[in-house]
C-alpha cells in the first residue's frame, strides 16, 4: 500500500521503517534504504490520508489487502 504525500509524491509502505514527528511539526518518513523524506503533514494526518486513499480504492472497485 501507499501513503500519498504532498503533490504527486507517494511512498510505498513496504519501504517505510518509521514515521515520526520532526522538529518543524511535520513528519519524517524513514525508509529502509536510510533515506528520510520530510512532509509538512503530521503523522496523524498521514494516517488519515492513507485511510482515505484506501477508501477511494474500494469505492472505485479495486480490492487490496493491507497485509500484502
Secondary structure as the mmCIF struct_conf table of DSSP 4:
data_model
#
loop_
_struct_conf.conf_type_id
_struct_conf.id
_struct_conf.beg_label_comp_id
_struct_conf.beg_label_asym_id
_struct_conf.beg_label_seq_id
_struct_conf.end_label_comp_id
_struct_conf.end_label_asym_id
_struct_conf.end_label_seq_id
STRN STRN1 UNK A 2 UNK A 4
BEND BEND1 UNK A 6 UNK A 6
TURN_TY1_P TURN_TY1_P1 UNK A 7 UNK A 8
STRN STRN2 UNK A 10 UNK A 12
HELX_RH_3T_P HELX_RH_3T_P1 UNK A 13 UNK A 15
STRN STRN3 UNK A 16 UNK A 21
TURN_TY1_P TURN_TY1_P2 UNK A 23 UNK A 24
BEND BEND2 UNK A 25 UNK A 26
STRN STRN4 UNK A 27 UNK A 31
TURN_TY1_P TURN_TY1_P3 UNK A 32 UNK A 33
BEND BEND3 UNK A 34 UNK A 34
STRN STRN5 UNK A 36 UNK A 39
BEND BEND4 UNK A 40 UNK A 41
HELX_RH_AL_P HELX_RH_AL_P1 UNK A 43 UNK A 59
TURN_TY1_P TURN_TY1_P4 UNK A 60 UNK A 61
TURN_TY1_P TURN_TY1_P5 UNK A 66 UNK A 67
#
